[in-house]
Structures are given as structure tokens and as C-alpha cells.
Amino acid sequence: MDATDQLRRLLGLALRSRRVALGRAACRRAAAQGALHLLVVARDAGASALRDSGVSGSVPWIRCELGKHDLGRLVGRAELALLGVTDPQLAAGMLRAAAPPAEAPPG
């Protein structure tokens, strides 16, 4: 299983367990509450998506191989640029699956 397939599987698990924040506004709310453990950014998301997410440097993020349309399709939307993970164990699993290692957001 490659990294993208493993990430897809873990994203599906996070969605089924309702441990996600979908979109910029939801990620901002989760970050403000201290509930955001990982930010997943679509491959083709613009720089403003990450900047507007409200995520501080203490929250890791990964740019996944899925585009906005593919990430959106996973969650039942037309497109999705940002997805926040609110479960620490799922976030850790996604970070392990990511290659190269995640970076802290600029800021």
C-alpha cells in the first residue's frame, strides 16, 4: 500500500468517526479550540488556503497527493482544499504515512 492509499484509508476512518474539520472556517474553529492536530492540504490548494486556515506553527500540516476535487469527493463535496484532523492518533498515523515529513505552516 503506497502513502496516498494509506492516507486515503486514514482519512476515511477520520471521516467515519467524525474527527475532521472540513474547509477553512471549520479548521479555524478547531484550531482556536485547540482541537486541531493535523491539517491536510490538497495538492492544488493555493497559498491563501493555508494562510487563512488559522493554524499556528505548532500544528503540523501535510500537502497530500490528492487534488481539491479528489479530496472533496472523499467527503461528498465538489472540492475541498483543507481538511483538519481532530483525533491525535489518526493525525499521527497520517504523519507517518506522509512523505516527505510534514512541515510547520509559515507564519
NUPA-318570 format. One line per field, with one value per residue: residue number from 1; residue in one letter; x, y, z of N, C-alpha, C, O in turn. Coordinates in steps of 0.05 Angstrom, whole numbers. Layout:
k = [NUM,...]
r = [a,...]
n.x = [X,...]
n.y = [Y,...]
n.z = [Z,...]
ca.x = [X,...]
ca.y = [Y,...]
ca.z = [Z,...]
c.x = [X,...]
c.y = [Y,...]
c.z = [Z,...]
o.x = [X,...]
o.y = [Y,...]
o.z = [Z,...]
end
This chain:
k = [1,2,3,4,5,6,7,8,9,10,11,12,13,14,15,16,17,18,19,20,21,22,23,24,25,26,27,28,29,30,31,32,33,34,35,36,37,38,39,40,41,42,43,44,45,46,47,48,49,50,51,52,53,54,55,56,57,58,59,60,61,62,63,64,65,66,67,68,69,70,71,72,73,74,75,76,77,78,79,80,81,82,83,84,85,86,87,88,89,90,91,92,93,94,95,96,97,98,99,100,101,102,103,104,105,106,107]
r = [m,d,a,t,d,q,l,r,r,l,l,g,l,a,l,r,s,r,r,v,a,l,g,r,a,a,c,r,r,a,a,a,q,g,a,l,h,l,l,v,v,a,r,d,a,g,a,s,a,l,r,d,s,g,v,s,g,s,v,p,w,i,r,c,e,l,g,k,h,d,l,g,r,l,v,g,r,a,e,l,a,l,l,g,v,t,d,p,q,l,a,a,g,m,l,r,a,a,a,p,p,a,e,a,p,p,g]
n.x = [17,14,35,-6,-52,-54,-61,-111,-142,-137,-160,-212,-227,-223,-263,-309,-309,-321,-281,-260,-248,-278,-257,-238,-262,-281,-233,-207,-240,-232,-177,-175,-200,-163,-165,-145,-103,-75,-67,-91,-74,-97,-66,-68,-84,-85,-36,-62,-102,-77,-55,-101,-123,-118,-83,-32,40,49,18,22,25,7,17,-22,-25,-73,-117,-159,-210,-209,-201,-247,-286,-279,-304,-355,-364,-360,-309,-251,-204,-177,-171,-181,-154,-178,-167,-117,-89,-103,-83,-28,-18,-28,13,57,48,56,99,146,167,121,115,119,69,78,90]
n.y = [-23,43,110,148,116,96,143,159,117,126,178,166,136,176,209,176,170,220,258,304,369,406,446,517,552,516,491,536,545,496,500,545,526,491,439,419,374,361,387,376,389,401,381,419,466,535,583,618,588,557,598,625,589,592,564,554,554,509,468,412,403,372,367,335,283,285,323,382,368,312,305,330,296,251,267,280,328,380,402,408,443,444,401,387,348,322,283,257,208,189,232,226,177,192,229,195,165,202,228,272,284,322,394,453,504,565,626]
n.z = [0,-19,2,-10,-15,38,66,45,66,122,123,109,154,194,176,181,236,251,262,239,210,162,111,108,148,187,201,223,268,297,306,338,383,401,383,336,305,259,194,131,67,2,-59,-100,-75,-62,-36,-3,22,61,91,109,143,197,228,274,282,312,297,256,184,122,53,12,-40,-65,-105,-101,-121,-116,-61,-42,-64,-32,15,0,-26,-77,-83,-41,-4,45,101,167,219,278,315,354,349,297,268,279,253,200,192,196,150,111,61,36,106,147,151,191,187,150,186]
ca.x = [0,31,28,-31,-73,-55,-73,-140,-155,-139,-179,-238,-231,-227,-290,-329,-310,-328,-259,-249,-258,-278,-256,-223,-276,-282,-206,-202,-253,-218,-151,-180,-207,-140,-172,-134,-77,-63,-81,-86,-77,-98,-42,-71,-94,-68,-23,-81,-117,-62,-52,-127,-133,-116,-66,-6,64,51,1,35,8,17,5,-27,-24,-100,-125,-183,-233,-207,-205,-275,-301,-277,-322,-381,-365,-348,-280,-243,-176,-166,-184,-167,-158,-181,-160,-88,-78,-105,-63,-1,-17,-26,40,75,43,64,127,165,155,106,128,102,60,92,74]
ca.y = [0,67,131,160,97,95,168,156,99,140,199,153,129,201,218,159,175,249,272,322,396,408,473,538,561,494,488,558,540,474,510,564,510,473,412,411,360,360,400,363,409,389,386,443,488,559,591,632,568,551,623,632,566,599,545,565,538,485,447,403,401,357,371,307,279,288,350,392,353,285,308,336,272,234,277,286,356,383,405,415,449,439,383,386,323,328,260,256,182,189,252,214,157,206,240,172,157,224,230,275,291,347,418,472,524,591,643]
ca.z = [0,-20,21,-17,-7,67,74,38,86,147,120,111,183,208,168,193,265,253,275,219,205,133,100,122,172,207,211,240,294,311,315,360,406,408,376,311,308,233,172,106,46,-25,-76,-117,-59,-63,-12,15,37,85,107,121,159,226,241,284,276,328,284,231,161,100,27,2,-68,-76,-112,-87,-129,-104,-32,-40,-70,-8,36,-11,-35,-103,-78,-13,-4,71,119,193,234,306,331,355,338,268,258,280,232,174,191,190,122,92,52,58,132,147,160,205,168,153,199]
c.x = [18,20,1,-54,-76,-68,-103,-154,-158,-158,-207,-246,-237,-255,-312,-332,-316,-306,-244,-262,-256,-278,-243,-236,-276,-254,-198,-214,-239,-191,-154,-187,-185,-145,-160,-106,-62,-80,-72,-93,-77,-74,-44,-84,-74,-56,-42,-97,-103,-60,-78,-138,-133,-98,-39,16,66,34,15,15,23,3,2,-26,-52,-105,-151,-208,-233,-212,-235,-293,-301,-297,-349,-385,-354,-318,-275,-212,-163,-184,-168,-174,-157,-175,-130,-76,-80,-86,-35,2,-14,2,61,72,54,93,129,152,142,123,108,93,75,76,76]
c.y = [25,88,144,142,96,121,168,139,113,164,188,146,154,212,202,163,205,264,289,349,401,437,493,546,540,489,511,554,519,484,528,549,491,444,402,399,358,374,386,383,395,398,412,467,511,565,605,612,562,575,630,610,573,580,558,546,512,462,438,402,384,366,344,307,282,318,357,376,325,286,313,312,252,242,284,315,357,386,413,419,442,419,382,360,330,305,257,230,181,209,240,193,170,218,218,164,177,222,253,283,318,369,434,493,550,609,657]
c.z = [0,-1,15,-10,23,78,69,59,113,146,122,139,199,201,181,223,271,269,255,220,175,124,119,149,194,218,229,268,310,321,339,386,416,401,351,315,282,213,146,84,19,-41,-91,-101,-61,-36,8,32,63,103,122,139,189,241,250,277,291,317,258,208,140,75,14,-29,-81,-82,-98,-95,-117,-74,-26,-44,-46,13,26,-19,-63,-102,-50,-13,22,87,145,207,264,325,331,344,308,255,257,258,204,171,184,160,102,85,32,84,130,158,176,185,172,171,223]
o.x = [36,-1,-14,-75,-98,-84,-119,-176,-179,-172,-225,-269,-256,-269,-331,-353,-316,-312,-219,-284,-234,-298,-236,-223,-271,-251,-185,-202,-235,-183,-138,-181,-187,-132,-163,-89,-38,-104,-48,-116,-59,-64,-24,-94,-50,-64,-38,-106,-116,-63,-77,-159,-147,-99,-27,12,82,37,19,-10,47,-21,22,-27,-54,-98,-163,-225,-254,-226,-246,-312,-321,-306,-366,-408,-340,-303,-292,-197,-139,-208,-144,-196,-138,-178,-118,-55,-61,-74,-21,24,1,13,79,92,59,110,114,128,150,142,84,109,84,51,58]
o.y = [27,85,150,152,95,120,177,146,111,170,201,149,154,222,213,161,213,281,289,353,400,452,487,546,547,484,507,559,522,476,527,558,478,427,379,411,353,372,384,392,379,420,426,485,507,555,603,619,560,573,639,614,559,581,572,524,495,439,454,401,382,371,331,327,281,335,341,371,315,268,302,307,239,224,295,324,339,374,425,402,433,421,375,350,342,308,254,231,172,203,244,191,160,219,223,156,171,215,254,289,336,365,430,501,556,609,672]
o.z = [17,11,34,1,34,96,85,67,125,166,134,148,215,219,192,235,295,285,253,230,164,130,141,169,217,242,249,288,334,343,357,408,436,412,343,326,282,214,140,83,13,-37,-93,-114,-61,-15,32,54,84,128,145,150,204,266,234,266,285,326,240,212,139,75,7,-42,-106,-67,-84,-78,-109,-64,-7,-30,-42,29,41,-19,-73,-118,-36,-21,23,86,144,206,274,350,310,331,294,234,238,246,187,149,169,148,79,102,13,84,115,173,175,168,194,171,230]
end
